[in-house]
Amino acid sequence: MRNVAPHPSRADARRAARLPFAAAGIVALCALPGCGKPAGAAPPKASEGAEAAPVGKGSSNAIAVEVEAVATGEYVRSLTLPGRFAPWKTVRVGVEIPGRVVELGAEEGEEIEADRVLVRLDSTLARASVGQAAAQVAAADVGVKGARIQLDRTEKLAESKIADQARLDGAKIGYEQAKAQRAVAAAAQKAAAAQLDRHTVHAPMAGRVLARRIEKGELASPGMPLFEIVSLQKMKLVVDVPEARITSLEQGRDVMITVPADGDRAIKGKVRRIPAVADNASRTFPVEIEVDNDSGRLRGGMMARARIEVEREEQAVLVRAEAIVDEAGPRADAVVSVAYVAKDGKAERRVVQTGELVPGESGPKIRVLSGLQAGDKLIVVGQRRVVDGDTVRVVQAKFAAPKAAAEPTAAEPTAAP
């Protein structure tokens, strides 16, 4: 009868998978002085820092581990992008009719109020047209008055049977024609007045004159911008958002902005415009952020950094990154992330789904999306020496009550253009 070797357990199989890495460490240790001590040499003391060898499931000796209580806190992921300030509104002012400039009302760089006169054109002919139209209205008024008198007289004669019906009808028609002529004259007068008004150009808004492209005595033509006015009470910061992140933005979302040219001063803004189409050249989306500029310290063309919140979770699980172990998955080419939790004196293996790395004061942390919950006793030292079901002994524990952390943030900086 042949002796049959016992089939290895799953825990033994996982340990066997780690043996190549452990063997490499043993070879390196044997190269150190003292590796070849005689058999009677005393074993090293525990105080010399030697770790106990891994103890398998079912052993009478427990594996020493350190644990920390899993806590939850507020998690914010933000996108940091460079941008350039531009005026919130820019208006180019021109004339509606051709004419020679006889007066200019503002200089380049000057602050102006709304409705200020910017340009006056030579209006000699226009004023003459207005006078002629007024005279025509006056003549039409006389015509209406005469036609009314004639109609009244004819009506009295018709009552006395002196004037027939045809004569009365003619008087009525004459009166209506006079009123129509008066209406035509009045309309012509309004048109002449409107034409005269077009010889004067007013500022459509308050702001600063960015450019003036005309001089007194020159001929202005429609379609030619004479003044360029910008509004600086509000500014817009234009940032190019990658297409992979554009769907995570929303209009009205708060943005923190840092201005290097102003001593890294931090100011607040809001997302106001998210374009529907990407830029053809860069394949990014030029998002506009509204910023108040009551102090007037911001200028068009200034560079800034915008930190845009793209995700927030109030009860996020964040653990030490080294507590997560990568192990072989069900397929030969698969790798799964696992964590070990101390529960009832045993090591419990948890398959976890992880998110982003988050910088922290005590080292990087990793966001755990599933597999762990608040209060779990996570093994943070010794997690690579245990397998599921091993007996463990907690030698150090941190069981701080879970509380909201100070907004750990995963920033995604993008290179400046």
C-alpha angles and dihedrals in degrees: 000000000000124000111240118210114235116255111253118247124239091254090054089049092053090048090049088054089057094046096090089058091044092047091055089054092050092052090051092049093050089059090065123093114272095029091117098052117153120266093256095056116121116256117249117269121249090242090065089076099250111151119227115255117257111277117211130229112285094028118135090229120079123219114245112235139167120226139192128200113248110241133187129222145159113295124196125183115196138184117225115202136167119240145171128236121237132174112275091230132019123186127190113205126204141153129273096212133034118258147132117275113241099166138025119196105194142037128223112275094019123135110235137184127232118279094020115152109254104168137016120191127203103278102179095119093040092055090049090052090052090052092048091050091050090053091051090052090051091050090049090052089055090049092052091050093050093047090051092052091048091050093050092050093048092050091055091048090049090053089054090049089243096113120048126224095263091059091049092050091050091054091051092050091049091053093051091048091052091052091049091051089051090053091050091051091049091051091050089051091053091049091051091049091050090050089052091051090055089066088070121064120200131197109261093209144005116268145096126308103242095179141002116199103180137067132205112277095025123121114251122205133194113267093029111115108228100175133024115203126188129195111224100176086092128027133195124221111210115207127178108231118199116243091243090065104034094092091058093062126091133190113257095027115144118249130195112218129194120199112202093191089058097052094277089296111182118225135170128242141167132231105249107165131032111181120228094217129052124233108269095222102043099024089224131118117245101222118193120219119196116225128181114235104185090139091054092224095124120083133190112266096029115137122232142167119239122203108201121189110229102169138018131183121182097200105035122162111230120178137171109284094227091059090072114084126198113222137173114279132217091281125057093243096042127099124193130195114233138178129199122225125194108231127165091344093306135102111245118200116222125188106218136193111221134202134187130341112248124200114237139179093250095040137294119322129201127219114238114207097184141357100055134064138188114289097027113138099235117200107232100167119042095019091127092055098055136072131194111299099016117144109247135191118208109223097171130018138180109202101169112165111261112258139162111283123222097271103282106210132205104207123197107202118197124205115259115255 
